[in-house]
Amino acid sequence: MSSTFIYPGLLEVQAPETLSMTTADGVRLDADVYRPVGTGRFPVLLMRQAYGRRIACTLCYAHPSWYAAHGYLVVVQDIRGRGTSEGTFHPGRHEEADGAAAVEWAAQLPGSDGQVGMYGFSYQGCAQLLAAAGDCPSLKAVAPAMAPWDIGRGWMYENGAMQLKQMVEWGVQISAEASRRQGDAQGYAQHKAFAAAPDWQQAVSAQPSVLTEHAGQSHYQDWRQWPVDDANWAAISPYAKAEQIAARALPTLLIGGWFDTFINGTLAAFHELTRLKHPALRLVVGPWLHFPWRRHVGGVDFGPEADLNTDALHIAFFDEHLKGITPAEQSRIRLFDMGTLQWRTFADWPTQQRALYLQGTGRASMDVEAGTLADQPVEPGCECVVHDPWRPAPAVGGCFGAVPGPVDRSAVDYRGDVLTFTSPALSSPLVLAGDLAATVSATCDRRSFDVSCVFSRVLPSGVAQPLSSGYVHLRQVPEAPVQVPMVATCVTLQPGERIRLSIAASDFPAHPINPGTGQNPMTSPAVEALVTTIVIRLGGADGSFIELPFLAS
């Protein structure tokens, strides 16, 4: 590695120095420290990394040396049980205490001015939130991007349904690192092969052989045993520390993406901390995946404004709160409009909603034009859809598709196991910004079923771009209409475009298939899954509808 890093117009930076700290229980944690050349005292930017400190979130962030060149001491630390640090990794278990200790250790490093900010995305964001609840007075600002908030209800599960694809793939990644640390070349190759080509056709989809064979190497088997309301989730989740986090009132920059797997967690953190009157929150949501944060997403070009320089955004944020430099941009909420391809700013989260009512002819599973969306409740009726576990409706685009983003899902909408309800073509622009939710009045001929809802923008060409989704697992047939929370959005729809709600009983492998037997899909063998007929009630007092965040028209 070069002895120094040189960036035009910025400070020269030394090659990283590896330093170690020891936790209260005697575990060594290793870190790379990047320092500007010369003398002087600088604020610290700390990233606590779960995937190896040399990676340093460079999937989405400039190299740590670039941040250091702006006048910061940058510390990238391997968390417990990862990289070269000692100990065993248990997600969430040690991040409050270890994170707080790391902050105070970093604040005392030579060249530090005693102030620490934290940055990073995904698990690195979760580690920031947990550290912020700990005893670390030197921590002055945090910038958690795309991070889980409620690990049980918002990461492991979505409305009672296991988030199969995300959980298995992350479990494999974590277990692979354990194989690497053990020098198990064959085990590492097994994990890498599954990661490259996931095999979802298992006897039990939530028990892939690679994770069963290497059961002791990750959190996965423990998490799979914990139901959604298990007390273990609170012990490892930032949401359970919300009051402590809000009370500290640390300047907080939250970054999310409309197609990020943690968008619900990002928004839940913002809403809960807002409710607790946190005084220094900022929220930025772009049209991005979990990574990278770029203008091209799922085959759609969202334009140059979507290529927001998030590194410059971070520097401006930390310059403000660690150096006292007032930034030019101080909007509390910035949402990217996926229709106008521009940023919208808000002082508060938009809350207005309007309902559209599902209407059909009985052929909404056969003809994408047969189901419609109406401004007023319609005459009572119903639509039927048959779910066949042999060929379940797949996840396409959105947050959890094999190719995520606004990928054309029109071919899936044409399937006979998907109901579609589409509006007439718009005659004028329609702005949607905020939360969506569907209310589905449904019953079935089995003991249990699931409800998958997808909201799409339908272009005049017939392309259907999924912009929002929601999923609910039902272990028994409900007596009342089912509320399906959906991912928030921000989009201006243009004249000639239409909106569509698609309803199915699966979105495999995003979530496991409900067997229809009332048994847990995480443990029920695929061979026991039943063909299920679901009836959706329309119109009348308990008809189905979708609530949309109509901002303006």
ZIPEZI-V100665 format. One record per residue. N is the residue number from 1. SS is DSSP state (alpha for helix, beta for strand, coil for the rest). D_LAST is the distance of its C-alpha to the last C-alpha in Angstrom with 1 decimal. Layout:
# ZIPEZI-V100665
n=[N/N]
ss=[SS/SS]
d_last=[D_LAST/D_LAST]
This chain:
# ZIPEZI-V100665
n=[1/2/3/4/5/6/7/8/9/10/11/12/13/14/15/16/17/18/19/20/21/22/23/24/25/26/27/28/29/30/31/32/33/34/35/36/37/38/39/40/41/42/43/44/45/46/47/48/49/50/51/52/53/54/55/56/57/58/59/60/61/62/63/64/65/66/67/68/69/70/71/72/73/74/75/76/77/78/79/80/81/82/83/84/85/86/87/88/89/90/91/92/93/94/95/96/97/98/99/100/101/102/103/104/105/106/107/108/109/110/111/112/113/114/115/116/117/118/119/120/121/122/123/124/125/126/127/128/129/130/131/132/133/134/135/136/137/138/139/140/141/142/143/144/145/146/147/148/149/150/151/152/153/154/155/156/157/158/159/160/161/162/163/164/165/166/167/168/169/170/171/172/173/174/175/176/177/178/179/180/181/182/183/184/185/186/187/188/189/190/191/192/193/194/195/196/197/198/199/200/201/202/203/204/205/206/207/208/209/210/211/212/213/214/215/216/217/218/219/220/221/222/223/224/225/226/227/228/229/230/231/232/233/234/235/236/237/238/239/240/241/242/243/244/245/246/247/248/249/250/251/252/253/254/255/256/257/258/259/260/261/262/263/264/265/266/267/268/269/270/271/272/273/274/275/276/277/278/279/280/281/282/283/284/285/286/287/288/289/290/291/292/293/294/295/296/297/298/299/300/301/302/303/304/305/306/307/308/309/310/311/312/313/314/315/316/317/318/319/320/321/322/323/324/325/326/327/328/329/330/331/332/333/334/335/336/337/338/339/340/341/342/343/344/345/346/347/348/349/350/351/352/353/354/355/356/357/358/359/360/361/362/363/364/365/366/367/368/369/370/371/372/373/374/375/376/377/378/379/380/381/382/383/384/385/386/387/388/389/390/391/392/393/394/395/396/397/398/399/400/401/402/403/404/405/406/407/408/409/410/411/412/413/414/415/416/417/418/419/420/421/422/423/424/425/426/427/428/429/430/431/432/433/434/435/436/437/438/439/440/441/442/443/444/445/446/447/448/449/450/451/452/453/454/455/456/457/458/459/460/461/462/463/464/465/466/467/468/469/470/471/472/473/474/475/476/477/478/479/480/481/482/483/484/485/486/487/488/489/490/491/492/493/494/495/496/497/498/499/500/501/502/503/504/505/506/507/508/509/510/511/512/513/514/515/516/517/518/519/520/521/522/523/524/525/526/527/528/529/530/531/532/533/534/535/536/537/538/539/540/541/542/543/544/545/546/547/548/549/550/551/552/553]
ss=[coil/coil/coil/beta/beta/coil/coil/coil/coil/coil/coil/coil/beta/beta/coil/coil/beta/beta/beta/beta/beta/beta/coil/coil/coil/coil/coil/beta/beta/beta/beta/beta/beta/beta/coil/beta/coil/coil/coil/coil/coil/beta/beta/beta/beta/beta/beta/beta/beta/coil/coil/coil/coil/coil/coil/coil/coil/coil/coil/coil/coil/coil/coil/alpha/alpha/alpha/alpha/alpha/coil/coil/coil/beta/beta/beta/beta/beta/beta/beta/coil/coil/coil/coil/coil/coil/coil/coil/coil/coil/coil/coil/coil/coil/coil/coil/alpha/alpha/alpha/alpha/alpha/alpha/alpha/alpha/alpha/alpha/alpha/alpha/alpha/coil/coil/coil/coil/beta/beta/beta/beta/beta/beta/beta/beta/beta/beta/coil/alpha/alpha/alpha/alpha/alpha/alpha/alpha/alpha/alpha/alpha/coil/coil/coil/coil/coil/coil/beta/beta/beta/beta/beta/beta/beta/coil/coil/coil/coil/coil/alpha/alpha/alpha/alpha/alpha/alpha/beta/beta/coil/coil/beta/beta/coil/alpha/alpha/alpha/alpha/alpha/alpha/alpha/alpha/alpha/alpha/alpha/alpha/alpha/alpha/alpha/alpha/alpha/alpha/alpha/coil/coil/alpha/alpha/alpha/alpha/alpha/alpha/alpha/alpha/alpha/alpha/alpha/alpha/coil/coil/coil/coil/coil/coil/coil/coil/coil/coil/coil/coil/alpha/alpha/alpha/alpha/alpha/coil/alpha/alpha/alpha/coil/coil/alpha/alpha/alpha/alpha/alpha/alpha/coil/coil/coil/coil/coil/alpha/alpha/alpha/alpha/alpha/alpha/coil/alpha/alpha/alpha/alpha/alpha/alpha/alpha/alpha/alpha/alpha/alpha/coil/coil/beta/beta/beta/beta/beta/beta/beta/coil/coil/coil/coil/coil/alpha/alpha/alpha/alpha/alpha/alpha/alpha/alpha/alpha/alpha/alpha/alpha/alpha/coil/coil/coil/coil/coil/beta/beta/beta/beta/beta/beta/coil/coil/coil/coil/coil/coil/coil/coil/coil/beta/beta/coil/coil/beta/beta/coil/coil/alpha/alpha/alpha/coil/coil/coil/alpha/alpha/alpha/alpha/alpha/alpha/alpha/alpha/alpha/alpha/alpha/alpha/alpha/alpha/coil/coil/coil/coil/coil/coil/coil/coil/coil/beta/beta/beta/beta/beta/coil/coil/coil/coil/beta/beta/beta/beta/beta/coil/coil/coil/coil/coil/coil/coil/beta/beta/beta/beta/beta/beta/coil/coil/coil/coil/coil/coil/coil/coil/coil/coil/coil/coil/beta/beta/beta/coil/coil/coil/coil/coil/coil/beta/beta/beta/beta/beta/beta/beta/coil/alpha/alpha/alpha/coil/coil/beta/coil/coil/coil/beta/coil/coil/coil/coil/coil/coil/beta/coil/coil/beta/coil/alpha/alpha/alpha/alpha/coil/coil/coil/coil/coil/beta/beta/beta/beta/coil/coil/coil/coil/coil/coil/coil/beta/beta/beta/beta/beta/beta/beta/beta/beta/beta/beta/coil/beta/beta/beta/coil/coil/coil/coil/beta/beta/beta/beta/beta/beta/beta/beta/beta/beta/coil/coil/coil/coil/coil/beta/beta/beta/beta/beta/beta/beta/beta/beta/beta/beta/coil/coil/coil/coil/coil/coil/coil/beta/beta/beta/beta/beta/beta/beta/beta/beta/beta/beta/beta/coil/coil/coil/coil/beta/beta/beta/beta/beta/beta/beta/coil/coil/coil/beta/coil/coil/coil/coil/coil/coil/coil/coil/coil/coil/coil/coil/coil/coil/coil/coil/coil/alpha/alpha/alpha/coil/coil/coil/beta/beta/beta/beta/beta/beta/beta/coil/coil/coil/coil/coil/coil/beta/beta/beta/beta/coil/beta/beta/beta/coil]
d_last=[56.1/56.2/57.9/55.0/51.3/50.6/47.1/47.0/46.5/46.6/49.4/51.8/51.7/54.7/54.8/53.9/56.5/56.6/57.3/57.6/57.2/58.6/56.7/58.3/59.4/61.0/58.5/58.3/54.8/54.7/52.5/52.1/52.1/50.9/52.2/51.9/55.3/57.5/57.8/55.3/53.2/49.7/46.9/46.7/43.8/44.7/43.3/44.9/44.7/45.1/45.6/48.3/48.2/48.6/45.2/43.6/40.0/40.3/37.9/35.2/37.1/39.5/43.2/44.6/46.8/43.8/42.6/46.3/46.4/43.9/46.5/46.3/48.8/47.0/48.3/47.3/49.1/49.8/49.0/51.7/52.8/50.9/52.0/55.5/55.0/57.2/56.3/54.3/50.5/48.9/45.1/44.2/47.7/49.0/46.1/46.1/49.8/50.2/47.1/48.2/51.7/50.4/48.4/51.6/53.7/51.5/51.4/55.2/55.5/57.4/55.1/52.4/51.5/50.9/47.1/45.3/41.7/40.7/38.3/37.7/35.3/35.6/38.9/39.6/36.6/37.8/41.2/39.8/38.2/41.4/43.5/41.4/42.6/46.2/48.9/48.1/48.0/47.8/44.4/42.0/38.7/37.1/34.5/34.0/31.7/30.6/33.2/33.9/33.7/34.9/37.3/38.0/34.7/32.5/34.8/37.5/35.5/31.9/31.8/35.5/35.4/37.4/35.5/38.2/37.3/36.6/39.6/42.1/41.2/41.4/44.6/46.1/45.3/46.9/49.9/50.4/50.8/53.4/55.3/55.2/56.6/59.3/60.2/59.5/58.9/58.7/56.3/54.1/54.1/53.2/50.1/49.1/49.5/47.2/44.6/44.7/44.5/43.6/45.4/43.4/45.9/48.1/50.0/47.7/44.5/44.4/48.1/48.3/52.0/51.6/50.3/52.9/55.7/54.7/53.7/55.2/53.4/49.9/48.0/46.7/49.2/48.9/45.2/45.4/47.7/45.5/43.2/39.8/41.1/44.2/45.3/45.8/42.1/41.9/44.9/43.3/39.6/37.9/36.0/39.3/40.0/36.7/38.5/41.0/38.4/36.3/39.5/40.5/37.2/37.7/35.0/33.0/30.8/29.0/27.7/25.9/24.5/21.7/24.5/27.4/29.6/29.5/25.8/26.1/29.2/27.7/24.9/27.4/29.6/27.0/25.9/29.6/30.8/28.1/29.2/32.7/31.8/32.6/32.3/31.9/29.3/27.1/24.8/23.8/22.2/22.2/21.7/25.4/28.0/30.8/32.4/32.2/29.3/28.6/25.9/27.2/26.3/27.1/27.4/24.1/24.2/21.6/22.9/25.2/23.0/23.5/27.2/27.1/30.7/30.9/34.6/34.1/31.5/34.3/36.9/34.8/34.3/38.0/39.1/37.3/38.7/42.1/42.9/41.1/39.2/35.9/33.1/30.6/27.6/27.4/23.8/24.1/21.2/20.2/17.9/17.7/14.4/15.7/13.2/13.5/17.0/17.0/17.7/15.5/17.6/17.6/20.3/19.8/18.4/14.9/15.7/12.9/12.8/12.1/14.7/14.9/18.5/20.9/22.6/25.6/28.6/31.0/30.6/27.6/30.1/31.5/28.6/25.2/23.8/25.5/23.3/19.8/16.9/16.4/14.3/17.7/21.0/23.2/27.0/29.1/29.9/30.4/30.3/33.2/33.4/36.8/37.1/40.2/41.3/43.2/40.0/37.2/33.6/33.2/30.9/29.0/27.0/25.0/27.3/30.4/30.8/33.9/31.7/28.8/25.4/22.7/25.7/25.2/25.9/25.8/29.6/29.4/26.8/29.4/32.1/33.5/33.2/29.4/27.1/23.7/20.8/18.1/14.9/14.8/13.5/9.9/9.8/6.8/5.6/4.3/6.0/8.9/11.7/14.7/16.9/17.0/19.7/21.1/23.5/26.0/28.7/31.5/35.3/37.8/41.4/42.5/42.9/40.0/36.9/33.8/30.1/28.1/24.3/22.3/18.5/17.9/15.7/17.3/17.7/18.8/22.3/22.3/22.4/21.1/20.4/20.8/18.7/19.8/22.8/25.0/28.5/30.7/34.5/36.1/39.9/40.2/38.3/35.9/36.4/32.8/29.4/28.9/26.3/25.2/23.6/21.7/21.2/18.3/15.9/13.5/11.7/9.0/9.2/10.0/10.6/13.7/13.3/13.6/14.0/17.5/19.6/23.2/26.0/29.6/32.7/33.3/32.0/35.5/36.7/33.9/35.3/38.7/39.0/39.4/42.8/42.2/45.4/44.2/45.7/44.2/42.6/43.9/47.5/47.5/49.0/47.0/49.7/49.0/45.3/44.7/42.6/40.1/38.2/35.0/33.5/29.8/29.3/26.4/25.5/27.5/28.0/28.1/25.8/23.8/20.1/17.7/15.7/12.6/11.3/7.6/7.1/3.8/0.0]
